[in-house]
Amino acid sequence: MECPTFSKYSLLDFVFTIIGVCTFLFDVGSDLWVAKEFYTHGNVMWFGVLVGFMLASSVIIQMFSWLWLQYDRDLEDFDSKTSVGNLVLFGHFGGAKHVKLAVFLHVCQLGFFVRHMSAICQGFRVWRQGGTGSEYVVYMTHDLSMLRLIETFCESAPQLTLMLYIMLRSNHARIVQCVSAVASTTSIAWMVVDYHRSLRSFLPDKDKQGWTSSLVYFLWNLFLIGPRVASVALFASVVPWHIAVHFLLLWSVFVFWAWRQRTDFMDSTVGEWLYRAIIGLIWYFSWFNVAEGHTRGRSIIYHWLMIADSGILLVTWWSYRDPEMTRSYSLILIISVPLAYVLGLLIKVLYYNCFHPKLWQAVDSGKELDDVSDGVQPFSTVQTDSASFHISNKRMGRHAANFYTNQTTSAFKTIRSEASNASVL
């Protein structure tokens, strides 16, 4: 079968990369500002919690980045004997000496930042050269999209919950807290658009997928994640010491569920369990499809669980709240939070009915297997002066296949098999 190719890296792709880096730097800067304000005002506990979120998120991101670099280095080298992993992280620089540099950067919590800067440098070079070498930049941006997704739910979502909790407990909001809340919300919002755009790049007709689709996708995530974060913050504001127990119980259930779905995102057992632990954290705030098969049933089960759980959190807050302190906003919140979640579900239904490409429809229409397997593209063809080889980002290819298929088909299994066996030839 002829290997499909990715569309070239465009100026719009480069702009998205720049905005992603700026959003990342703005989020980090606002976190440090908030931490400084907490410390200078004597709020040592909030300072410690915030720094803890930042460090834990950074360590997790570096672990994923390093594991992916190791997986990519296991691919067969081509003529220059430079591994894909080193090319992706360091652009045109390669060689064994850079492995030690990569270790040092990741230990210093700079691996994620270096990936961002490498994507900017390589993206600018590719754009100036009219698209030559697009494959490497596309590879980098796919990994960055997933890393930003993980960073968002490891840091931005918990931090947003913390900021709302502090404002509710104190019944007062300082400017720095509002800025932090806005930064976290911006980070989450940009993540869903960026991740959606990254998945869309695996479709051969991605150029036909307009901005309306991305906007609808953004809105249903916003209206589902926002009420969930608000429900958790409201619950924590009245029974703060119970939120840890609530999180651990629900997170354990979600990790078990991810294991039962036989996820295969990572290339090692340790990496896969780390991935499942992160999936449990993501599911605490938002739905994220991780396996092939009938996704509609799993999504319905998840949302019913979230409705029930968030309802319990809101009822608990309403029962234990201070009526006098919350008089100005309690009734508004108890009505608007559930309505916003219902609105999010309705927009999600709209998206899947009107904007979501479905690979299985190609099978139902009678297309040949080879045509259907081109529906999700885990490969990209690279032409050099001496040889033609294939570079693949099978990690994001798997997620794209999961996201754009609603039932298991023989064609889908073929895609999965090709993505898993992809290598540099």
N, C-alpha and C positions, 0 to 999 in steps of 0.2 A: 504493500500500500504506500502510496506517495505520502511523504510527511508533510503536513500542513505547515504554514508559516505564519508568524505573527505580523500584524501590520507595523509599519515603521514608527519609530519614536518621533512624536510630533512636538511642535512648540507648545501646544496645550498640555501635553504630558509633562514637559519641562516646567511649565507654570505650576501644575499640580504638585510636582516635586518640591519646588521652591516654597509654595504655601505650606506644604506638609512640614518642611524643616522649620519655617517661621513659627508655625503653630506649636511644634515641639519645644522650640527655644522659649517661646512666650509662656508655655505651660511650666517649664522648669523654672524660669525667672519668677513667675508669680508664686510658685511653691516656696522658693527660697525667701521671697519677700514676706509671705505669710508666716513662715517659720521664724524669721527674724522678729516680726511683730509679736508673735506669741512669747518669744523668749524675753524680749525687752519689757513686756508688760507683766512678766512674772508667771505666765501661764505655761509652766514647765511641762505639765502633763500633756496639753494639746501640742506643744512643741515636740515632745517625744513621739506622740502618736503620728503626727504628720511626717516627721523624719523617718519613722518606721515604715510608713506607707511608701515613701520615696525610695528608701534603701531596698525594701523587699521587692518592689517593682523593678528597680534597676538590676538587681541580682538575677531575677527571673528572666528578664530580657537578655542579659548577657549570656545566660545559660543556653537559651534557645539559639541565640546568634552563634555561639561557639559550636554547639552541636550541629547546626546546619552547615557551618564551615567545615567541620570534620566529615560530615556525610558527603559534601560536595568534593572534598579532597580525595575521597575514596573512588571517585569516578576515574576512569582511565584518562591519562594525560594525552594530549595530542602533540604535534611536531615540536612545539617549543618546550615541552615537558613542564608546562605551567598548568596547574590544576584549575578547574572551573571555580572552585572555592576561592582561591587566591585572586583570580580575575574579578570575581564578583565583588570581593571586599576591597581590593587594592587597585582595581582598574588594570592598567597595563603592567604593573609591577608584579613580579612573581618570584618563585624560588623558595628554598627551605628556610632561608634566614627570615623571611617575612612571617613564617609560622610562629617563631618566637615573639616577633613584634605583635602578632595578633593575640597571642596569649597575654602579653603585657597589657595591651589595650583593653582586653576584656576584664582582666583582673582590676584594672583601674576604672572600670565601669564606663569605658569610652568606646566600646565596640559598636554600640548602636549609633552613636554620634558619627563615627567614622563611616559607617554604612550610609548615613544621610549625606555626608560631604562627598563621598565617592560617587553617589548617585547624581549629585549636582554637577560635579566635574565631568563625569562621563556623559551625562545628559547634555551638557552644554557643548561638549566636543562633537557628539553625534549630531546634534541639531545644526551646528556650524558646517558639518560635512554632508548635510543633506540626507541623513538617515543611515549612513554607513556605520555598522556596529551596533545597530538598534537592539540586537538580541541580548547583549550583555546588560544593557540598561533596563530593558524590560524584565530580565531575570532579577535584577537588584530591586526594582520597584515592587515586584511581587512579594519578595521577602520582607521589604520594608512595610508593606501594607499589612501583612500578618503580624509583624512585630508591633506596629502601632495599635493594632486591634488588641493584642495581649496587654500592652502598656496601658491602654485606655481602661480596661476592666480590672487591671491590677492596681492602678493608681488613681486615675481620674474619677471613676465611678465611686470608689470608697471615699476619696477625698471630698467629692461633692456631697456625699452623704454626711461626712463629718462636718463640713461647713454649715449645712442646713441644721444639723443637730445642735451645733454651738449657738447658732442664731435663735433656734427655738428655745433652748435652755436658758439663754440670757435675755431673751425677748428684746434683743438689740443687735443690730448689724453694723459693723464698722466698714469703712470703704474698702479696706484690704480684704475683708471677708467676701464682700460682694465681687471684687475683682477676681478672687480665687474661684468663686462659684461660676462666674462668667467664663473664666479660662477653662475650667473643667468641662463646662457644658459645650464650649466651642471645640475642645479637643474631641469629645465624644461625637458631636455632630459631624466634624470633619472626617473622623475615622470611618463612620458608616458610609459616607459618600465615597471616600477613597477606596475602601475595601470593595464596595459595590463596583466601582469603576475597574478595579484590578480583576475581579472575577469576570466582568464583561469582556475583558481583553482576550479571554479564551474562546469567545464565540466568533465565528467567521463573519457574522453580520453585525459586529459591535457598532460599526459606524451608523447603522440604521436605528440604533437604540438611542433615542434623544434624551435631552435633559429632563423632560417631563418624567421619565421613568426614574431617574436618579432622585428627583425632587420628591416623588411619591414614596420612594424607598426611604429617603431621609425622614419624611414626616411620620410614617408609621413607626419607625424606630424611636423617634423623638417622643411620640405620644405613648409609647409603651415603656420606654426606659425611664422617662421623667416621673410618671406616677409611681413606678416601682421604687425609685430612689427616695421619693417623698414619703412613701409608706414606711420604708425602713427607718428614715430619719425621725418621723413622727413617733414610731414605736420606741426608738432608742431614747427619745426625749423624756419619756415618762418612766421607762424601766431600763435604764442604761446598762445594767449588768446582765440583763437577759439577752441582749442582742448577740453576744458572742456565742451563747448556747444555741440560739436560733440559727445563726449562720453555720455553725459546725454541724448541726443535725441535718439541715437542708443540703449543705455542701456534700456531706457524706453520701446522702441519697443520690445526688447528681453524679458524683464520681462513680458510684456503683452502676448507675444507669449508663454512663459513658462506657464503662467496661463491658456491660452487657451488649452494647451495640457494636462491640469488636472494632473499635477505631484503629486505624492503621496510618496515622499521619506521619509519625516519626519512624526512623530506621533502626531504632534500638529499643529494647524493653524498658530501660530506665527512662529514655526520652519519651516513650509512649505514655508511661504513668505520670510523668511530669505534665504532658499535654492533657491527660484526662483530669488531673488536678486543676489545671487552668480552665478547662471546659466546665468543671463544676462551679468555679468562680464566675465565669461568664453567665452560666445559666441562672445564677442567683439574681442577676439583673436583667438578662435578656435571652431570648431564644437564639440558638446557633446550631445549624444542622451539621452533623459530624459523620454521618454514615449513609450508605446507599439504602434504597428500598422505599417503602411507603412513608414518606416524611409527613404527610398530612395528619395521619393518626398520631404520630409522636408529637407534632406541633399542637394538636388539639388537647392531648393529655397535659402537655406542659402548660398551656395557657389556662386550663381549668385549675391546675395546681396553683398557678400564680394568682388567679382570681381568689381562690379560697384562702391562700396564705396572706395575700395583701389585705383581704377583708378582715382576717383575724387581727392583723397588725393595726388596722385603722380602728376597729372596735375597741381594742385594748387601749389605744391612745385616747379615744373619746371617753372611755370609762375612767381613766386615771388622770386626765388633763386637769389643769387648774382653770375653772370656768372664768374667773375674773381676769387672769392673765391672758387667756386665749380668746376672750370675748370678741375681739375685732376681726379674727380670721378663722375661728374654729368651724363655723357653719359653712363658710366658703370652701375650706379645704375638704371637709367630709363629703361635700357634693361634687366638687370639681375633680378631685383625684380619681374616683371611680369613673366619672364621665370621660375624662381624658383617656383612660385605659380602654374603655369601650370604643371611643373614637379611633384610637390606634388600631384596634382589631378590625374595625370597619375599613380603614384605609389599607390595612394589610390585605384584606380580602379583595379590595379594589385592585391592588397591585398584582396579586397573583392571577386575577381574572383578566386583566387588561394589559399588563406590561411585562409579565414574567415570561421569558422564552422557555419553552418546554421541549426537551430533547425527545421525550417519548412520543410527542405528536408526530415527529418524523417517522417513527417506527409504525405508528398506526396508519399513516398515509401511504405505506407500502414502499418506502425508500429502501434501496439496497443497503446492506450492512456497512459497506465501505463508505457510503455517503453519510450514514448516520454517525459513524464514528468520527467524522470530521466535525461534528457538532460542538464538541469541546476539544480544544487544542492544547495538549500538554507539551507539544514540541515546538521548536523553532529551528530552522535550517540556517547554518552559518557557512559562508563560502570564503575560503582563504585562497592565497596564491597557489598553495600546494595541495589543498584537499578540501573536501566538503564534509562537514560533520554536523551532528545534531546536538543541540543543548536543550535541556528540558528542566523545567521547574515542576517536578512531579508533586511537590507539596501543595502548591496552589492549584495544580491541575486536578488533584483529588477533591479539593474543596469546591472547585468550579463544577466538577462532575456531580458532586453531592447536591450542590445548590440548584443546578439547572435540570435535574432529573427527579421525577416524582414517583417512579416505579422502576423496579429492576427489570432490565431487558438484556437480551444477549448482546446487543450493541453496546450497552452501558458496561457490561462485564468486559468486553473487548477493550474499551477505553481505559478501564481501571487496570487491566493487565498490561497494556502498553505503557501507561504512566508509571507503573511499578517497575517495569523492566527497562525503562529509558536509561540510556547511558551515552557518554561521549564516544563516538566511533572513530 
